[in-house]
Amino acid sequence: MFTPGFGYDRAITIFSPDGRLFQVEYALEAVKRGTTAVGVRCPEGVVLAVEKRIVPLQESVEKIFIIDDHIGTAIAGLTSDARILVAEARLQAQLNKLNYDTPIPVEILTKKIGDLKQLYTQHAGVRPFGVSLLIAGVDEYGPHLYVTDPSGTYWGYKATAIGAGASSAMEVLEKEYKDDLNIDSAILLALKSLKKAMGSEFDSKKVEVAVALMKTKRFEKLSPEEVEKYLQKLSE
């Protein structure tokens, strides 16, 4: 039996007297310490842009993951936790193809990942996933951008940011987002907001960009050369 005011932050299954689950809040703090990720939706598709923190001698960092041909995700928080969720998302996408012979709708996949996250907020012996996912994709209903947080909640957005620099990136997005952006303008806006979040650390080696296009129904990462071209446009 926990004494009043003690122990509520040590167990996921116990609410504090004021209705808080501290372990979930701690997981949210892990997300806030993660690298910044930005998503922008427009009629032509969805853009994801992420910050990559590369340490000396490190060969590669992956912050954007392809889930299926038409869906991908960017992460903020614990990469190890994200890999488990990405693997589950890929499994669900393939199961949908086997069962229904059709690509999984973006919101259905997002809900399944949210359900798994929520499950880890109500059982003893586990902890919440310390990661938020920006899920971007296109399907028969159009382009979609969703965010899932460690509690299992998910929301749809026109444009948003997660991670350490989210508040700075959101200042740019809220000021400059327009409903009629084309895909090139959406990429430039995502990079501009990411630049605001990263400050002096912003350069082509520390940025990764991916797009999901309605025209092709595919989610693809941009090559470093393509990213560099957009950065040159941004500097102009």
Wavefront OBJ file of the C-alpha trace (Angstrom):
o trace
v 0.000 0.000 0.000
v 1.481 3.346 -1.039
v 1.579 6.105 1.526
v -0.155 9.378 0.517
v 1.975 11.385 -1.884
v 4.542 8.623 -2.361
v 4.928 5.962 -5.007
v 2.475 7.232 -7.587
v 5.329 7.916 -10.001
v 6.668 4.365 -9.679
v 3.720 2.339 -10.924
v 1.850 2.708 -14.192
v -1.386 1.228 -12.797
v -1.929 3.712 -9.953
v -3.493 7.146 -10.334
v -2.322 9.964 -8.084
v -5.031 11.611 -5.943
v -5.395 14.372 -8.538
v -5.932 11.876 -11.377
v -2.482 11.827 -12.945
v -0.470 8.916 -14.336
v 3.076 10.075 -13.718
v 4.697 7.346 -15.820
v 2.790 8.590 -18.863
v 3.858 12.150 -18.113
v 7.473 11.016 -17.820
v 7.169 9.330 -21.214
v 5.905 12.627 -22.628
v 9.027 14.282 -21.225
v 11.148 11.744 -23.116
v 9.397 12.860 -26.303
v 10.119 16.512 -25.529
v 13.824 15.665 -25.277
v 13.841 13.930 -28.654
v 14.906 15.331 -32.001
v 12.475 17.653 -33.746
v 10.156 16.283 -36.424
v 7.807 18.383 -38.568
v 4.842 17.340 -40.694
v 2.949 19.426 -43.271
v -0.138 18.256 -45.178
v -1.318 19.784 -48.442
v -3.724 18.728 -51.229
v -0.869 17.101 -53.172
v 0.421 15.008 -50.266
v 2.253 15.097 -46.943
v 5.793 16.143 -46.026
v 7.910 14.940 -43.105
v 11.148 16.704 -42.155
v 13.316 15.636 -39.224
v 16.413 16.665 -37.342
v 19.224 14.106 -37.198
v 21.675 14.348 -34.293
v 24.879 12.773 -35.550
v 27.735 12.191 -33.114
v 31.401 11.940 -34.240
v 32.237 8.687 -36.083
v 28.584 7.667 -36.250
v 27.784 6.337 -39.710
v 24.008 6.718 -39.924
v 20.893 7.833 -38.056
v 17.353 6.868 -39.037
v 14.491 9.081 -37.898
v 12.051 8.466 -40.765
v 10.752 4.940 -41.347
v 8.821 3.555 -44.319
v 5.875 1.468 -43.071
v 4.223 0.571 -46.376
v 4.314 1.872 -49.932
v 1.910 4.691 -49.020
v 2.684 5.331 -45.330
v 5.712 6.413 -43.324
v 6.520 7.848 -39.926
v 8.909 10.257 -38.235
v 9.772 9.842 -34.562
v 10.638 11.897 -31.497
v 11.738 10.149 -28.319
v 13.316 6.739 -27.697
v 14.379 5.208 -31.000
v 14.418 1.703 -29.494
v 10.737 2.045 -28.575
v 9.985 3.442 -32.025
v 11.481 0.374 -33.733
v 9.014 -1.898 -31.911
v 6.068 0.272 -32.962
v 7.317 0.522 -36.547
v 7.650 -3.265 -36.720
v 4.078 -3.635 -35.443
v 2.837 -1.032 -37.930
v 4.513 -2.877 -40.801
v 2.950 -6.134 -39.636
v -0.523 -4.584 -39.497
v -0.071 -3.103 -42.973
v 0.839 -6.509 -44.411
v -1.988 -8.275 -42.566
v -4.457 -5.807 -44.057
v -3.193 -6.634 -47.553
v -3.477 -10.365 -46.893
v -6.954 -10.138 -45.398
v -8.540 -7.489 -47.598
v -6.251 -7.259 -50.645
v -5.993 -3.489 -50.240
v -3.549 -1.012 -48.669
v -4.405 -0.186 -45.081
v -6.099 3.227 -44.576
v -3.816 5.663 -42.747
v -6.224 6.321 -39.876
v -6.846 2.609 -39.275
v -3.115 1.992 -38.952
v -2.749 5.000 -36.647
v -5.556 3.708 -34.443
v -3.928 0.278 -34.149
v -0.658 1.864 -33.015
v -2.551 4.093 -30.583
v -4.347 1.037 -29.177
v -1.017 -0.716 -28.570
v 0.410 2.358 -26.839
v -2.687 2.667 -24.652
v -2.369 -0.989 -23.625
v 1.035 -0.171 -22.162
v -0.482 2.442 -19.842
v -2.688 0.035 -17.873
v -0.699 -3.130 -17.092
v 1.770 -3.751 -14.287
v 5.243 -4.857 -15.307
v 5.400 -2.656 -18.404
v 6.048 1.014 -19.084
v 4.630 3.433 -21.660
v 6.408 3.784 -24.979
v 8.605 6.865 -24.674
v 8.074 8.006 -28.247
v 5.649 10.000 -30.359
v 5.078 9.199 -34.013
v 4.233 11.547 -36.860
v 2.384 9.243 -39.250
v 2.028 10.487 -42.825
v 0.376 8.765 -45.734
v -2.044 8.846 -48.641
v -5.017 6.605 -49.355
v -8.328 6.692 -51.212
v -9.587 9.323 -48.757
v -6.716 11.741 -49.410
v -3.485 12.786 -47.666
v -3.272 12.344 -43.880
v -1.039 13.508 -41.047
v -1.469 12.070 -37.544
v 0.376 12.261 -34.241
v 0.339 9.542 -31.583
v 1.616 10.221 -28.068
v 2.694 7.817 -25.270
v -0.813 7.746 -23.783
v -2.203 6.161 -26.964
v -4.100 9.265 -28.038
v -3.900 10.294 -31.691
v -4.868 13.480 -33.522
v -5.067 14.561 -37.140
v -3.249 17.744 -38.214
v -2.760 20.022 -41.187
v 0.729 20.797 -39.901
v 2.480 20.102 -36.614
v 5.805 19.393 -34.896
v 7.032 17.096 -32.123
v 10.272 16.863 -30.158
v 12.579 19.316 -28.434
v 12.085 22.156 -30.910
v 8.348 21.716 -31.412
v 7.314 25.068 -29.940
v 9.729 27.009 -32.165
v 8.705 25.075 -35.258
v 5.017 25.612 -34.483
v 5.521 29.390 -34.471
v 6.481 29.210 -38.158
v 3.797 26.681 -39.069
v 0.978 28.615 -37.407
v 2.068 31.830 -39.082
v 2.734 30.604 -42.620
v 0.620 27.500 -43.246
v -2.021 27.798 -45.981
v -4.581 25.232 -47.110
v -3.637 25.596 -50.795
v 0.099 24.866 -50.551
v 1.610 22.740 -53.297
v 4.079 19.994 -52.410
v 7.177 22.125 -53.079
v 5.857 24.922 -50.872
v 5.010 22.378 -48.174
v 8.571 21.026 -48.237
v 10.000 24.545 -47.966
v 7.658 25.360 -45.074
v 8.633 22.172 -43.247
v 12.324 22.969 -43.704
v 11.839 26.584 -42.647
v 10.115 25.550 -39.425
v 12.792 22.934 -38.775
v 15.474 25.562 -39.327
v 13.810 27.770 -36.699
v 13.830 24.850 -34.260
v 17.437 23.779 -34.917
v 19.009 27.240 -35.130
v 22.738 27.199 -35.898
v 22.745 23.383 -36.044
v 20.684 23.405 -39.240
v 22.438 22.008 -42.330
v 21.823 19.416 -45.031
v 23.717 16.641 -43.226
v 21.440 16.926 -40.201
v 18.118 17.005 -42.030
v 16.031 14.223 -43.549
v 12.897 14.732 -45.667
v 10.232 12.366 -46.976
v 7.013 12.879 -48.935
v 3.817 10.920 -49.500
v 2.311 11.962 -52.828
v -1.318 11.644 -53.883
v -0.216 11.442 -57.531
v 1.870 8.303 -57.081
v 0.273 6.954 -53.860
v 3.791 6.374 -52.555
v 5.825 7.413 -49.518
v 9.456 8.081 -50.386
v 12.494 9.674 -48.801
v 14.217 12.474 -50.672
v 17.851 11.963 -51.609
v 20.511 14.226 -50.021
v 20.882 15.973 -53.391
v 17.158 16.738 -53.539
v 17.195 18.037 -49.972
v 20.141 20.276 -50.795
v 18.227 21.813 -53.720
v 15.335 22.727 -51.421
v 17.744 24.184 -48.867
v 19.225 26.384 -51.591
v 15.722 27.588 -52.496
v 15.070 28.275 -48.816
v 18.225 30.364 -48.488
v 17.186 32.456 -51.482
l 1 2 3 4 5 6 7 8 9 10 11 12 13 14 15 16 17 18 19 20 21 22 23 24 25 26 27 28 29 30 31 32 33 34 35 36 37 38 39 40 41 42 43 44 45 46 47 48 49 50 51 52 53 54 55 56 57 58 59 60 61 62 63 64 65 66 67 68 69 70 71 72 73 74 75 76 77 78 79 80 81 82 83 84 85 86 87 88 89 90 91 92 93 94 95 96 97 98 99 100 101 102 103 104 105 106 107 108 109 110 111 112 113 114 115 116 117 118 119 120 121 122 123 124 125 126 127 128 129 130 131 132 133 134 135 136 137 138 139 140 141 142 143 144 145 146 147 148 149 150 151 152 153 154 155 156 157 158 159 160 161 162 163 164 165 166 167 168 169 170 171 172 173 174 175 176 177 178 179 180 181 182 183 184 185 186 187 188 189 190 191 192 193 194 195 196 197 198 199 200 201 202 203 204 205 206 207 208 209 210 211 212 213 214 215 216 217 218 219 220 221 222 223 224 225 226 227 228 229 230 231 232 233 234 235 236
